[in-house]
Amino acid sequence: MKQISYLLTFILLTLMSCQPVENQEAAVVTPNMEFGGWSGTADDHSKEALLTRELMEKYIANKFDDVAYMMSEDGNFFFNTDQVTKAEWLGAASGHHSLFANISNNKIQPANVTSATFENGSVWSMAWFVWTGTGKITGTEVQINVHHAFRFEDEKIVDAYHFFDPTLLNNEMLASSK
């Protein structure tokens, strides 16, 4: 009987300790800025990730001008180490289509697209994919690993970084100039 009494007391105390505490204030989390506040939350369905997917789809469809509204007029846009203007970025997309047919960002595998909201307030979208296209001059099918990152402010791209090896693009450009 004592064992049952102890067991019931233990169960009752355990259940009482699991009850939520009333009027307990939520803990305030202060961002750790020691290393710049680059911890954060990834979200592949955020507005920025969806805008990036739209931008990528318009690029593939050779309708890149349709997404010009997403780009800040005075943003910082880079292809590797080359800084370009908004107009040059838009022009590069149509330039790719003049050199290559069957351009895709997901022929090899689906593109990985996500965004991250960091503790320091920055919001970035990022994509990793294999760009493919067939040279209109050489007939060569090209595969290029690409990573790009876009920093957004108020749903506009204010910084863009594209990282890839341009050798195969340059080869097709050279062939087209002969």
WOPEFEN-V9270 format. One record per residue. N is the residue number from 1. RES is the residue in one small letter. SS is DSSP state (h for helix, s for strand, l for the rest). PHI is phi in radians with two decimals (* if undefined). BURIAL is + if it has 9 or more other ideal C-beta (glycine too) atoms within 8 Angstrom, else -. Layout:
BEGIN
N/RES/SS/PHI/BURIAL
N/RES/SS/PHI/BURIAL
END
This chain:
BEGIN
1/m/l/*/-
2/k/h/-1.08/-
3/q/h/-1.11/-
4/i/h/-1.16/-
5/s/h/-1.11/-
6/y/h/-1.11/-
7/l/h/-1.09/-
8/l/h/-1.13/-
9/t/h/-1.10/-
10/f/h/-1.07/-
11/i/h/-1.09/-
12/l/h/-1.08/-
13/l/h/-1.13/-
14/t/h/-1.11/-
15/l/h/-1.14/-
16/m/h/-1.17/-
17/s/h/-1.28/-
18/c/l/-1.53/-
19/q/l/-1.24/-
20/p/l/-1.16/-
21/v/l/-1.44/-
22/e/l/-1.27/-
23/n/l/1.07/-
24/q/l/-1.42/-
25/e/l/-1.28/-
26/a/l/-1.17/-
27/a/l/-1.20/-
28/v/l/-1.59/-
29/v/l/-1.70/-
30/t/l/-1.65/-
31/p/l/-1.03/-
32/n/l/-1.48/-
33/m/l/-1.70/-
34/e/l/-0.93/-
35/f/l/-1.97/-
36/g/l/1.77/-
37/g/l/1.27/+
38/w/l/-1.60/-
39/s/l/-1.49/-
40/g/s/-3.11/-
41/t/s/-2.18/-
42/a/s/-1.63/-
43/d/s/-2.67/+
44/d/l/-1.46/-
45/h/l/-2.09/-
46/s/l/-1.20/+
47/k/h/-0.99/-
48/e/h/-1.16/+
49/a/h/-1.14/+
50/l/h/-1.16/+
51/l/h/-1.11/+
52/t/h/-1.13/+
53/r/h/-1.07/+
54/e/h/-1.07/+
55/l/h/-1.01/+
56/m/h/-1.15/+
57/e/h/-1.15/-
58/k/h/-1.16/+
59/y/h/-1.05/+
60/i/h/-1.05/+
61/a/l/-1.40/-
62/n/l/1.03/+
63/k/l/-2.18/-
64/f/h/-1.12/+
65/d/h/-1.05/-
66/d/h/-1.12/-
67/v/h/-1.87/+
68/a/h/-1.02/+
69/y/h/-1.08/-
70/m/h/-1.34/+
71/m/s/-1.74/+
72/s/s/-1.09/+
73/e/s/-1.14/-
74/d/s/-2.06/-
75/g/s/-1.29/+
76/n/s/-1.83/-
77/f/s/-2.09/+
78/f/s/-2.23/+
79/f/s/-1.99/+
80/n/l/0.96/-
81/t/l/-1.73/-
82/d/s/-1.58/-
83/q/s/-1.47/-
84/v/s/-2.24/+
85/t/l/-1.48/-
86/k/h/-1.02/+
87/a/h/-1.07/-
88/e/h/-1.19/+
89/w/h/-1.11/+
90/l/h/-1.06/+
91/g/h/-1.17/-
92/a/h/-1.08/+
93/a/h/-1.10/+
94/s/h/-1.20/+
95/g/h/-1.07/-
96/h/h/-1.05/+
97/h/h/-1.23/+
98/s/h/-1.32/-
99/l/h/-1.71/+
100/f/s/-2.28/+
101/a/s/-1.87/-
102/n/s/0.95/-
103/i/s/-1.19/+
104/s/s/-2.57/+
105/n/l/-1.93/+
106/n/l/-2.49/-
107/k/l/-1.16/-
108/i/l/-1.38/-
109/q/l/-2.81/-
110/p/l/-1.06/-
111/a/l/-1.16/+
112/n/s/-1.62/-
113/v/s/-2.27/+
114/t/s/-2.62/+
115/s/s/-2.34/+
116/a/s/-2.40/+
117/t/s/-1.86/+
118/f/s/-1.67/+
119/e/l/-1.06/+
120/n/l/-1.43/+
121/g/l/1.70/-
122/s/l/-1.24/-
123/v/s/-2.17/+
124/w/s/-2.18/+
125/s/s/-1.87/+
126/m/s/-2.43/+
127/a/s/-2.44/+
128/w/s/-2.24/-
129/f/s/-2.88/+
130/v/s/-1.87/+
131/w/s/-1.39/+
132/t/s/-2.27/+
133/g/s/-2.95/+
134/t/s/-1.93/+
135/g/s/-1.03/+
136/k/l/-1.27/+
137/i/l/-1.63/-
138/t/l/-1.53/-
139/g/l/1.33/-
140/t/l/-1.37/+
141/e/s/-1.45/-
142/v/s/-1.91/+
143/q/s/-2.25/+
144/i/s/-2.32/+
145/n/s/-1.26/+
146/v/s/-2.27/+
147/h/s/-2.27/+
148/h/s/-2.33/+
149/a/s/-2.38/+
150/f/s/-2.16/+
151/r/s/-1.64/+
152/f/s/-1.87/+
153/e/s/-2.38/-
154/d/l/0.89/-
155/e/l/1.11/-
156/k/s/-2.13/+
157/i/s/-1.39/+
158/v/s/-1.85/+
159/d/s/-2.42/+
160/a/s/-2.39/+
161/y/s/-2.27/-
162/h/s/-1.98/+
163/f/s/-2.10/-
164/f/l/-2.93/+
165/d/l/-1.54/-
166/p/l/-1.44/-
167/t/h/-0.93/-
168/l/h/-1.22/+
169/l/h/-1.14/+
170/n/h/-1.10/-
171/n/h/-1.07/+
172/e/h/-1.21/+
173/m/h/-1.08/+
174/l/h/-1.09/-
175/a/h/-1.10/+
176/s/h/-1.30/+
177/s/l/-1.60/-
178/k/l/-1.47/-
END
